[in-house]
Amino acid sequence: MSYKEATFLLLGDPVSHSLSPLIHNTAFSALGLPFHYAAHRIPMGDETELEKVIREIDGVSLVGVNVTIPHKSAVVPFLDDLTPIARKVGAVNTIYIENGRKVGHNTDVEGFLSPLAGMKLDNKEVVVLGSGGAARAVMVAAQSGLNASRISVVSRNLDSARAACTDLNIGEVRTYADLPELLSTASLIVNATPVGMWPETNQSPLKNPGLLSEKHTVYDLIYNPTETELLRSARIQGASIVGGLQMLIAQAAGAFRIWTGSEMPVKDVSRTINNYLKSTLN
């Protein structure tokens, strides 16, 4: 791959729906930075292409990379080092060059916590749906940032859930059959699965929204659509809802800071994203 200008890439599958290029290119333009950000699809399991692109990161032509589903853990063997938070989570969403070495970082933890500031969710019970890289970031954030009194990891892949809890030494594995019991005492429910993401927008990981009430905060990491079926049903039940778009911008701001040394102009970015989303809905 050739780069005609200083470039940043998003690696994942799918990526055609991603708002990350619009977020970062808006920020680059607002600050007059001569960079370009693009999405690059790498199919799941294509580690040859994944390694090839990672090798091309030089801090000059390919300046840095974001990583999304399904490659957040798969990129780790191709990196020279991990930051402590990335090592703890076991997943990477941001790669940069430091002293000639490719370093993997994870801004999902800070991005996840940002929209929850001031919501009085400290020392509460948390239910995490999913057990992949995003779920691991949520588990770390719930423990270190929210001081959760209990973290339950609900996944259809029990082996993956057990591995996440064991690797992180956080939480306990439960099943979807346990949700009635769990939601009776939990305060925060987080969807860290891709269920409900575009284009399958009529799906929800929670089959019985009647389990939700005004005592719950429901946080969906999915940002396309901005209101998922899970969030729509949670809102109808009176729960507080948090969409993935807030986390997306917050975690992007963390990567932007690492790459450029500057703060992302979040107001400009949010205005552009909201205008874009309004135009696509009309």
C-alpha positions as CSV (number, residue, x, y, z in Angstrom):
1,M,0.0,0.0,0.0
2,S,1.4,3.4,-0.9
3,Y,0.6,6.6,1.1
4,K,0.6,9.9,-0.8
5,E,0.3,11.9,2.5
6,A,0.8,11.3,6.2
7,T,-1.9,8.7,6.9
8,F,-3.8,7.1,9.7
9,L,-5.8,3.9,9.2
10,L,-8.6,2.1,10.9
11,L,-8.3,-1.7,10.6
12,G,-11.3,-3.9,11.1
13,D,-14.1,-5.8,9.5
14,P,-16.6,-4.3,8.8
15,V,-15.4,-0.7,8.5
16,S,-17.6,0.7,5.8
17,H,-20.0,2.0,8.4
18,S,-17.3,3.6,10.6
19,L,-17.5,7.3,11.6
20,S,-13.8,7.3,12.6
21,P,-12.6,8.8,9.3
22,L,-15.1,11.7,9.6
23,I,-14.1,12.2,13.3
24,H,-10.4,12.4,12.7
25,N,-10.4,14.2,9.4
26,T,-12.7,16.8,10.9
27,A,-10.3,17.3,13.8
28,F,-7.2,17.4,11.4
29,S,-8.9,20.0,9.3
30,A,-10.0,22.1,12.3
31,L,-6.5,22.3,13.6
32,G,-4.9,22.7,10.1
33,L,-2.9,19.4,10.4
34,P,-1.7,17.8,7.2
35,F,-3.0,14.3,7.9
36,H,-5.5,12.0,6.4
37,Y,-7.5,9.1,8.0
38,A,-9.0,6.2,6.1
39,A,-10.7,2.9,6.9
40,H,-9.1,-0.3,5.7
41,R,-11.0,-3.6,5.8
42,I,-9.1,-6.7,6.8
43,P,-11.2,-9.8,7.0
44,M,-11.2,-11.8,10.2
45,G,-8.5,-14.4,10.1
46,D,-6.3,-12.6,7.5
47,E,-3.3,-12.3,9.7
48,T,-1.0,-12.0,6.7
49,E,-2.6,-8.7,5.6
50,L,-2.9,-7.6,9.2
51,E,0.8,-8.1,9.9
52,K,1.7,-6.4,6.5
53,V,-0.1,-3.2,7.4
54,I,1.3,-3.2,11.0
55,R,4.8,-3.5,9.5
56,E,4.1,-0.4,7.4
57,I,3.6,1.9,10.4
58,D,6.6,4.1,10.4
59,G,5.4,7.3,12.1
60,V,5.9,9.2,8.9
61,S,3.9,7.9,5.9
62,L,1.6,5.6,7.9
63,V,1.7,7.6,11.1
64,G,-0.6,5.5,13.3
65,V,-3.4,3.0,13.3
66,N,-6.7,2.4,15.1
67,V,-7.9,-1.2,15.5
68,T,-11.5,-2.3,15.8
69,I,-13.5,-5.6,15.8
70,P,-12.2,-8.3,15.2
71,H,-8.5,-7.5,15.4
72,K,-8.0,-5.8,18.8
73,S,-6.3,-8.9,20.2
74,A,-4.9,-10.3,16.9
75,V,-2.6,-7.3,16.4
76,V,-0.7,-7.8,19.7
77,P,1.9,-10.4,18.4
78,F,2.9,-7.9,15.7
79,L,3.8,-5.1,18.1
80,D,7.0,-4.3,19.9
81,D,5.4,-3.2,23.1
82,L,2.1,-2.5,25.0
83,T,1.2,0.2,27.4
84,P,0.2,-1.0,30.9
85,I,-3.5,-0.5,30.2
86,A,-3.3,-2.4,26.9
87,R,-1.5,-5.2,28.5
88,K,-4.0,-5.3,31.3
89,V,-7.0,-5.4,28.9
90,G,-5.2,-7.7,26.4
91,A,-6.5,-5.7,23.5
92,V,-5.3,-2.8,21.4
93,N,-7.2,-0.1,19.7
94,T,-4.5,2.5,19.0
95,I,-1.0,1.9,17.6
96,Y,1.8,4.6,17.5
97,I,5.5,4.8,17.1
98,E,7.7,5.7,20.1
99,N,11.5,5.6,19.7
100,G,11.2,3.6,16.6
101,R,9.0,0.9,18.3
102,K,5.4,0.1,17.5
103,V,3.4,0.5,20.7
104,G,-0.1,-0.7,21.3
105,H,-2.4,1.3,23.6
106,N,-6.1,1.0,24.6
107,T,-8.2,4.2,24.8
108,D,-11.4,2.3,25.2
109,V,-11.2,2.4,29.0
110,E,-11.0,6.2,29.2
111,G,-13.5,6.5,26.3
112,F,-16.0,4.2,28.1
113,L,-15.8,6.1,31.4
114,S,-16.1,9.6,29.9
115,P,-19.9,9.6,29.3
116,L,-20.5,8.2,32.8
117,A,-18.9,11.1,34.7
118,G,-21.3,12.5,37.2
119,M,-23.9,9.6,36.9
120,K,-23.3,8.3,40.4
121,L,-22.5,4.7,39.3
122,D,-19.6,4.1,41.6
123,N,-19.8,1.0,43.8
124,K,-22.7,-0.4,41.8
125,E,-23.3,-3.8,40.2
126,V,-22.4,-4.0,36.5
127,V,-23.5,-6.6,34.0
128,V,-21.3,-6.9,30.8
129,L,-22.8,-8.6,27.8
130,G,-20.0,-10.0,25.7
131,S,-16.5,-11.2,26.4
132,G,-14.3,-9.9,23.5
133,G,-11.8,-7.1,23.5
134,A,-14.4,-4.4,24.0
135,A,-15.9,-6.3,27.0
136,R,-12.4,-6.6,28.6
137,A,-12.0,-2.9,28.4
138,V,-15.4,-2.4,30.0
139,M,-14.5,-4.9,32.8
140,V,-11.2,-3.0,33.5
141,A,-13.1,0.3,33.5
142,A,-15.8,-1.0,35.8
143,Q,-13.3,-2.2,38.3
144,S,-10.7,0.6,38.2
145,G,-12.9,3.6,37.2
146,L,-16.3,2.7,38.8
147,N,-15.1,0.5,41.7
148,A,-17.9,-1.8,40.9
149,S,-19.2,-3.9,43.7
150,R,-19.9,-6.8,41.4
151,I,-19.1,-7.5,37.7
152,S,-21.0,-10.2,35.9
153,V,-19.9,-11.2,32.4
154,V,-22.7,-12.7,30.4
155,S,-21.7,-14.4,27.1
156,R,-22.8,-17.1,24.8
157,N,-19.1,-18.1,24.5
158,L,-18.5,-19.4,28.0
159,D,-14.9,-20.3,27.3
160,S,-14.2,-16.8,26.1
161,A,-15.9,-15.3,29.2
162,R,-13.9,-17.6,31.5
163,A,-10.7,-16.6,29.8
164,A,-11.6,-12.9,30.2
165,C,-12.4,-13.2,33.9
166,T,-9.3,-15.4,34.5
167,D,-6.9,-13.2,32.5
168,L,-8.1,-10.0,34.1
169,N,-8.8,-11.4,37.5
170,I,-12.1,-9.5,37.3
171,G,-15.7,-10.6,37.5
172,E,-17.7,-13.8,37.3
173,V,-19.1,-15.7,34.4
174,R,-22.8,-16.0,34.1
175,T,-25.2,-17.0,31.3
176,Y,-28.1,-15.3,29.6
177,A,-30.5,-17.5,31.7
178,D,-29.2,-15.7,34.7
179,L,-30.2,-12.2,33.5
180,P,-33.5,-12.0,35.5
181,E,-31.5,-12.5,38.7
182,L,-28.6,-10.2,37.7
183,L,-30.8,-7.3,36.5
184,S,-32.8,-7.4,39.7
185,T,-29.8,-5.9,41.6
186,A,-27.6,-4.4,38.8
187,S,-27.4,-0.7,38.1
188,L,-25.3,-0.6,34.9
189,I,-25.8,-3.0,31.9
190,V,-23.3,-2.7,29.1
191,N,-23.6,-4.3,25.6
192,A,-20.1,-5.1,24.4
193,T,-21.4,-7.4,21.6
194,P,-22.0,-6.5,18.0
195,V,-25.6,-7.6,18.2
196,G,-27.8,-4.7,17.0
197,M,-25.1,-3.1,14.9
198,W,-25.8,-2.0,11.3
199,P,-27.1,-3.6,9.1
200,E,-28.8,-6.0,11.6
201,T,-30.4,-3.1,13.4
202,N,-33.6,-4.9,14.5
203,Q,-31.7,-7.2,16.8
204,S,-31.0,-6.9,20.5
205,P,-28.8,-8.9,22.9
206,L,-31.6,-8.6,25.6
207,K,-34.6,-10.7,24.5
208,N,-36.8,-9.5,27.4
209,P,-36.6,-5.7,27.8
210,G,-39.2,-6.0,30.5
211,L,-36.3,-6.8,32.8
212,L,-35.3,-3.2,32.6
213,S,-36.6,-0.3,34.6
214,E,-35.9,3.3,35.6
215,K,-33.3,2.0,38.1
216,H,-31.0,0.9,35.3
217,T,-28.5,2.6,33.1
218,V,-28.1,0.8,29.8
219,Y,-24.9,1.5,27.8
220,D,-24.5,0.2,24.3
221,L,-21.0,0.4,22.7
222,I,-22.6,0.3,19.3
223,Y,-22.7,3.7,17.6
224,N,-24.3,2.8,14.3
225,P,-27.3,3.1,14.7
226,T,-27.0,5.8,17.4
227,E,-30.0,4.4,19.1
228,T,-29.9,0.6,18.9
229,E,-32.9,-1.7,19.5
230,L,-31.5,-2.3,23.0
231,L,-31.4,1.4,23.8
232,R,-34.8,2.0,22.3
233,S,-36.4,-0.7,24.4
234,A,-34.5,0.5,27.5
235,R,-35.7,4.0,27.0
236,I,-39.3,2.8,26.7
237,Q,-38.8,1.0,30.0
238,G,-37.7,4.2,31.7
239,A,-34.0,3.3,31.9
240,S,-31.2,5.9,31.4
241,I,-29.4,5.2,28.2
242,V,-25.9,5.9,26.9
243,G,-25.0,5.4,23.2
244,G,-21.7,4.3,21.8
245,L,-21.2,7.6,19.9
246,Q,-20.1,9.3,23.1
247,M,-17.6,6.6,23.8
248,L,-16.4,6.6,20.1
249,I,-15.6,10.3,20.2
250,A,-14.0,10.1,23.7
251,Q,-11.7,7.1,22.7
252,A,-10.9,8.9,19.4
253,A,-9.8,12.0,21.4
254,G,-7.4,9.8,23.3
255,A,-5.8,8.4,20.2
256,F,-5.7,11.9,18.6
257,R,-3.8,13.2,21.7
258,I,-1.3,10.4,21.4
259,W,-0.7,10.8,17.7
260,T,-0.6,14.6,17.5
261,G,0.2,15.9,21.0
262,S,-2.9,18.1,20.6
263,E,-6.4,18.0,22.1
264,M,-9.1,17.0,19.7
265,P,-11.6,19.9,19.0
266,V,-14.5,17.8,20.3
267,K,-17.1,20.5,19.8
268,D,-16.3,20.7,16.1
269,V,-16.2,17.0,15.8
270,S,-19.5,16.5,17.6
271,R,-21.2,19.1,15.5
272,T,-20.0,17.6,12.2
273,I,-21.0,14.0,13.3
274,N,-24.5,15.1,14.4
275,N,-25.0,17.0,11.2
276,Y,-23.9,14.0,9.2
277,L,-26.2,11.7,11.1
278,K,-29.1,14.0,10.7
279,S,-28.5,14.2,7.0
280,T,-28.4,10.4,6.6
281,L,-31.7,10.0,8.4
282,N,-33.5,12.4,6.1
